[in-house]
Amino acid sequence: MRVSVALALLLLTTAPAAADDPPAAAPPADSEMDQGLSLLGEGARLLFRGLMAEMEPALDEMAGQLQAMEPMLRSLAEMIGDMRAYDAPVKLPNGDILIRRKPPVIVPETDSPAEPEIEL
């Protein structure tokens, strides 16, 4: 949950804001409505900057944990190979997790295993 919120905030704060660019043919912003919208925009920017400042330590910690796990994840990916050859993981009552390999599909003409077809 924290990661998705942080990513959403990051995208919002780094995306170019159309509200920051005044229209080319618009008259100067003298009305109270324009000033109010300008203040609302500035408040939103300050809010997002504050939220990102709060989230930065958690994101840095998560990045460190992912770097520490990288060798293990690479090794696991090498062992597993193609994920399509496996069924969904099953968690047993004792906490063990089983990842069963799907049975190979035998093509009658060649009697050799083939990749299962995926219907679209």
Buried (B, 14 or more C-beta within 10 A) or exposed (E): EEEEEBEEBBEBBEEEEEEEEEEEEEEEEEEEEBEEEBEEEEEBBEEBEEBBEEBEEEBEEBEEEEEEEEEEEEEEEEEEEEEEBEEEEEEEEEEEEEEEEEEEEEEEEEEEEEEEEEEE
